[in-house]
């Protein structure tokens, strides 16, 4: 006797339906722009959603995380489904992946100006650091660092905790600093420089990393260039659309 084919879960049906709807939307869009010039096509290619990003967005919005592994199709068929919550998620997802509106020039310029730091090229820094480790101080690491900063202001030089980090770093690029310190450490160094211009901050902090809390003395800072809008226009448009879709 032939075994019946297992029924797909409600979540998977919704995901498939959404993919079909997006495909139809893309087909409709193309039909309205059936004979574009090469220039128009190049300018509007960014309107089509990236398939990889679309699949990840579906997983995150429908399941709340990356798609969970199951024991096979239909493994969750008997689980209770909150239909209203699922429909709300589906509506939000559809809004996010089908936002194709072109921003006005004023909207784009204002968004770019408000987010200049996001488009800055990689900076480089040389600096000294004193670490107060979470492994040793736990939740008191930040207070220990602040106390040490006050001691430096009074002419004392406190000792930090030993670790595999160096006490002093020569000129290193932001990506190499972040690989070693994590937690966008280079962005925090950059902000400290911007906050203290025209002088370099020494000593300053506390600044957090993946190992604890630091006081830093920045000896050299080569801030990355901020490109003009036309150089990063496509990226800014995509960032603007993502922000608008989430609001």
C-alpha positions in Angstrom: 0.0 0.0 0.0 1.4 3.4 -1.0 2.2 5.7 1.9 0.4 9.1 1.7 2.8 12.0 1.0 3.3 14.0 4.2 1.5 17.4 4.3 3.6 20.5 4.3 3.6 22.7 7.4 1.6 25.9 7.4 4.8 27.9 7.8 6.3 26.3 4.7 3.1 27.0 2.7 3.3 30.6 3.7 6.9 30.8 2.7 6.2 29.3 -0.7 3.2 31.6 -1.3 5.3 34.6 -0.4 8.0 33.5 -2.9 5.3 33.2 -5.6 3.9 36.6 -4.8 7.3 38.2 -5.0 8.0 36.5 -8.3 4.7 37.9 -9.7 5.5 41.3 -8.4 8.9 41.2 -10.1 7.3 40.0 -13.3 4.8 42.9 -13.2 7.6 45.4 -12.6 9.6 44.1 -15.5 6.5 44.2 -17.7 6.1 47.9 -16.9 9.7 48.5 -17.9 9.8 46.1 -20.8 12.1 48.0 -23.2 14.5 50.0 -21.0 17.7 51.4 -22.3 21.0 50.0 -21.0 21.4 53.1 -18.9 17.9 52.7 -17.4 18.4 49.0 -16.8 21.7 49.6 -14.9 20.1 52.3 -12.8 17.1 50.2 -11.9 18.7 46.8 -11.4 19.0 47.6 -7.6 15.2 47.6 -7.4 15.1 43.8 -7.7 15.6 42.1 -4.3 18.7 39.9 -3.9 17.7 36.3 -3.7 20.1 35.3 -1.0 19.0 38.2 1.2 15.4 37.4 0.4 15.7 33.8 1.6 17.4 34.9 4.8 14.7 37.6 5.4 12.0 34.9 5.0 13.7 32.7 7.5 14.2 35.4 10.0 10.7 36.9 9.8 8.7 33.7 9.6 10.7 31.6 12.1 12.2 34.4 14.3 15.6 32.9 13.6 17.4 30.9 10.9 15.1 28.1 9.7 15.1 25.4 12.3 16.1 21.8 11.4 13.1 19.4 11.5 12.6 15.7 11.4 11.3 16.0 7.9 8.6 17.8 6.0 5.4 18.0 8.1 7.3 17.4 11.4 5.5 20.4 13.0 2.1 19.8 11.4 0.4 19.1 14.7 1.9 22.1 16.5 -0.6 24.9 17.3 -0.3 27.9 15.0 -1.1 31.5 15.9 -2.7 32.6 12.7 -2.9 36.3 13.5 0.7 36.4 14.5 1.8 34.6 11.4 -0.2 36.9 9.2 1.3 40.0 10.9 4.8 38.6 10.2 3.9 37.8 6.6 2.5 41.3 6.1 5.7 42.9 7.6 7.9 40.7 5.5 6.0 41.5 2.3 6.5 45.2 3.1 10.2 44.8 3.7 11.1 42.9 0.5 8.9 44.8 -1.9 9.9 48.4 -1.0 10.9 49.6 -4.5 10.3 53.3 -4.1 13.0 55.6 -5.4 14.0 58.3 -2.8 13.9 61.9 -4.0 17.3 63.6 -4.2 16.5 65.6 -1.1 15.6 62.5 0.9 18.8 60.8 -0.3 21.0 63.7 0.5 19.5 64.1 4.0 19.9 60.4 4.7 23.5 60.4 3.5 24.4 63.4 5.6 22.8 61.9 8.7 24.8 58.7 8.3 28.2 59.8 7.0 30.0 57.7 9.5 28.6 54.5 7.9 30.3 55.3 4.5 33.7 56.3 5.9 36.6 54.2 4.5 38.7 52.2 6.9 40.7 54.2 9.5 44.1 53.3 11.1 45.3 53.8 14.6 48.3 53.3 16.8 47.6 53.2 20.5 48.4 52.0 24.0 45.8 50.3 26.2 45.2 49.2 29.7 42.8 46.3 30.2 40.5 45.6 33.1 39.3 42.0 32.4 35.8 40.8 32.9 37.2 37.4 33.7 38.8 38.9 36.8 36.5 41.8 37.7 33.2 40.6 36.3 30.5 43.3 36.4 32.9 45.7 38.2 35.3 46.0 35.3 33.8 49.2 34.0 34.0 50.8 37.5 37.6 49.6 37.9 38.5 51.3 34.6 36.8 54.5 35.6 38.6 54.6 38.9 41.9 54.0 37.1 41.1 56.9 34.7 40.7 59.2 37.7 44.0 58.0 39.1 45.7 58.9 35.8 44.2 62.4 36.0 45.8 62.7 39.4 49.3 61.8 38.0 49.3 58.0 38.8 49.7 55.2 36.3 47.6 52.2 37.3 48.4 48.6 36.3 45.9 46.7 34.2 45.3 43.0 34.0 47.6 40.6 32.0 46.2 39.1 28.8 47.2 38.0 25.4 46.7 41.5 24.1 49.6 43.8 23.6 50.1 46.9 25.7 51.0 49.0 22.7 50.0 48.7 19.0 51.6 50.2 16.0 49.6 51.6 13.1 46.9 49.0 12.5 43.8 49.1 10.2 40.3 49.1 11.7 39.5 45.5 10.4 42.7 44.1 12.1 41.9 45.9 15.3 38.4 44.5 15.3 39.6 41.0 14.7 41.7 41.2 17.8 39.4 43.2 20.1 35.9 42.6 18.6 32.8 44.6 19.5 33.5 47.3 16.9 36.5 48.5 18.9 38.0 50.5 16.1 34.7 52.5 15.7 35.0 53.4 19.4 38.6 54.6 18.9 37.4 56.6 15.9 34.6 58.2 17.9 37.1 59.1 20.7 39.3 60.9 18.1 36.3 62.8 16.6 35.1 63.8 20.1 38.5 65.2 21.0 39.6 66.9 17.8 42.0 68.7 17.2 43.8 66.7 20.0 44.3 63.0 20.2 42.7 61.5 23.3 45.3 60.1 25.9 44.2 58.6 28.2 40.5 58.1 27.5 37.7 55.5 28.0 36.4 53.3 29.4 36.0 51.5 26.1 34.6 47.9 26.0 36.0 45.0 24.0 35.4 41.2 23.9 37.8 40.8 26.8 36.8 43.6 29.1 37.1 47.3 29.5 40.0 49.4 28.4 41.6 52.8 28.9 43.4 53.9 25.7 46.0 56.5 24.6 45.7 57.1 20.9 49.1 58.1 19.5 48.3 58.2 15.8 44.9 58.3 14.0 44.5 58.2 10.2 40.8 58.6 9.6 39.3 57.1 6.5 38.1 59.3 3.7 34.3 59.9 3.4 33.4 59.4 -0.2 31.0 61.7 -2.0 27.4 60.7 -2.5 27.8 59.8 -6.1 30.5 57.3 -5.3 28.2 55.3 -3.0 24.8 56.3 -4.4 23.6 52.7 -4.9 24.6 51.7 -1.4 22.9 54.7 0.2 19.7 54.0 -1.8 19.6 50.5 -0.5 20.3 51.6 3.1 17.5 54.2 2.8 15.1 51.6 1.5 15.9 49.2 4.3 15.4 52.0 6.9 12.1 53.1 5.3 10.9 49.5 5.2 11.6 48.9 8.9 9.7 52.1 10.0 
